Amino acid sequence: MNAPYGLETGENCLSCKLRKNCAFCSFSPEVLKHFNNIGHISALPGGALLFIEGQMPRGIFVLCSGKVKLSTTSKDGKVLILKIAGSGEVLGLSAVIAGTACELTAETAMPCQINFVEREALLRFVAKHGEAGLHTAQALSKEFQAVYQDIHDLVMARSSAGKLAKLLLSWIPIRENGKEVRISSGLTHEEMAQMIGSSRETVTRLLSDLKKKQFIRLEGSMLVIRNRTALEALAS
């Protein structure tokens, strides 16, 4: 089904072609029927807020397609983007299960298809189906491991250049082994700075340095990694 914002969407989970990207909702046929009955699928534009840091959770958001920025804000207003969530990820799950306030702010970075499941409906679903409980535990474990790795990378990187190199390398598809790799993050220099705890001016300068060294080049909105080995050495 064609939806607003140029998205290709399905009317329900049972016919959804995007479900193969989501480990959480890859339920058996019978359990999937129950999950389909409690979800609300919608298409959202870029810049839409799913939930805000400190807000009590209304439910979870299964990201069927698109990208979502997950950020936190300090008392002095400094924003740190902790992650760019991609298709197949479940957002707000830990807050829903714990019954505590949302730890982060989630904002769509581009048009997205979202499957929203209300908190009470999800808790009843998990309590009734052991398979759903297992998928929830696996999703929470994966989320914890990702946060641990992100913190490790942020703390252990010795310089802003190293952090930026790690960020660029993290956008490379897992199976990409080409000599040159083209990536499109869709992030501004300001947003990249928010991801590595730096300033926009520093990111702009570092990207210019990487271009001069021929580690990368820009082709319109695409960033081409020309020397992956050099970036890996910088990030180590």
N, C-alpha and C positions, 0 to 999 in steps of 0.2 A: 504493500500500500504506500502510495506517495504521500508524504506529510510535509508540513511547512518547513522552510529553511533548507530544502533540497535533500532531506533525509529519506532513506529507505527504511520504512518501519513495518512491523507486523501488527496485526490487530490483537494478537494475544500470544502468550508464551508457547502455546501448543504448536503454532505455525511459525514461530520466530526462527529465522535463519541465523540470527546473531547469537543464539544461545550457546553455540559451540565455543564461543570465546569466553564464556562465563562458567567457571568451575562450580560456583555457588548454586546456580539454578539448573545444573545438569542432573535433575532428579529422574528417578524412574517414572514411567508413564503415569502410574496411579498417583504418586505423590505430586507430580507436575500438575495434574488436574486440580488438585487442592491449592497449589501455589498460584495457579492461574486465576483462581476465583478470588484471591485476596489482594491481587496487584492492580495498580492503576497506571497504565502506560500513557506517556505524554511526550511531546516534542517541545524542547525549550530552546530559546535563542542564546547566543553567547551573552555573558554578563548577568545571567539569572542566579540569584542566591538560593541555594538549597537549604542551608541552615547556617546559623551564625554562632560563633564561639560564645559559650556561656548560656545559650538557649537550651531549654529542655527539649529532648528529641521527640518529634512527632512520629517518626518511623524511619525505615531505611530506604536508601535510594540505590537501586541496582542500575549501574551505568551500562546500558545496552550498547550504545555507540557514542563517540565523541570524547572530549577531555574535560576534566574538572580540576580547578586549582584548589588546593587545600592549604590554608594559611593560618597563621596566628599573629596577633598584634600585641606589642609590648605596651606598658603603661604610658610611655611617651609617644605612642603612635607609630612606632617603627613596625613595618610589616615584614614577615619572613614567610616566604612560600616554602612549605615543607615538601610538597609533592605535587606532581601533575598526574592525577589518576586517569587511567585509560579504560577502554571498553572491557567489560567483564568484571570490574571491581565493584564491591559493595561499600557504600559510604554511610557512615553514621551507625554502624553495627555495634561497636563497643559501647557507645553511649546508650543505645537502646537496650542492650542486654543488661548493662549495669544499672540502668535507670538513673544515670547521672547526666549533668549538663554536657553539651557538645564541647569537645576539646578544641575544635578547629572551626574555621569558616570554610564553607564549600561554595564555589562560584563556577559556573560553566565557563570554560575558556573558548568555546565554539558551540555551534548548534549541537544539541545532544538529544538522544532518546533515553528517557528515564522510566524505570518501573518503580513506583513508590508503593511501599507496603506499610500500613499503619502499625504502630508499636504493639498494641494489644492483639491484633490479628496475627502478627509474626510470632509473638510469644505463645499463643494458642497453637499455632502451626508447628512450632519447634517442640512443644510439649507433647503433641499428638504423634508426631512422626520422628522416629529415631534417626532416620536417614537425614532429615532436615537438621536435627541436632548435630550430627556428625559434620555436615557441610558448614554449619555455623562455626563449630569449633575449629575446623580447618581454615576458614576464612579469617578468624580472629588470630590464629597462630601465624598465618602468612602476613597479616597486618603487623603483628608484633615484630616478626623477623625483619620486615622491610624498614620499620621505624628504627630498630636497633642498627641496621646496616647504614641507614642515612645518618644517624648520629655519629656512628663510628667514622664514616667518611668525612663528615663535616669537622669533627674534632681532630682527626689524625692528619688531614691535609695541612701541609706546612705553610701554604701561602694562598692568596686569592687566585693566583694563576693556577695552582694545583687544584683548587676547588672548581674553577671554571673548566679546566680540562676534564675533571671527573664528570661534571655536568654534561658536557658535550659528548663524552664517551657513553654516558648512560642512555642517550637517545638513539644509539646505533641498534638496529634490530639484531636480535640474538644470532640469527643465522647468516648475517651479512658478513661476507669474507672478501669482498671486492677490494681492489687496490685503492679506489676512491669511493667514499660513501656519501650519498646525498641524504640530508635529513631536513625536516621542516618542523620546527618546534612551535611556531606561532607565538613565541614569547618576545616581548620587547626587551630592550637592554635593562630597563628598570625592573622588569619581572625577573630577569636572569639574576640581577643583583640581589633581589629579594630571596632568591633560592640559595645563594651562597653567602648571605650575610655581608654583602659589600655595598658599594655605591654604584649608581648608574655610570658615573664618570670613569670609575675604575674598570668596569666591564667593557665600556667602549674602548678604553686605552688598551686593555688586554687583548681584545679581539683584533685590534689594529696591529698589535705586536705579533699575534699568531699569523695574521695574513702576511706580514713582512717576512716572517720566517718560513712562509709557504707551508705551514702546518694545515691551514684552512684557506678557503676562498668563498666568496659570496656570489651566487648566481640568482639575482632577484631576491625572492623570499627564501630560496634554498641555501643552506649552508653545506659546503662540500668539505669533508675531512680528507685532506690530501696525504697526511702523514700520521697515520694512526699510532704507529710505534712511538713517535716523538711525543704525542699527546699522552700516551700511557706512561712514558718515562717522567713527564712533567707531573702527572697525577700521583705517581707512586711516592 
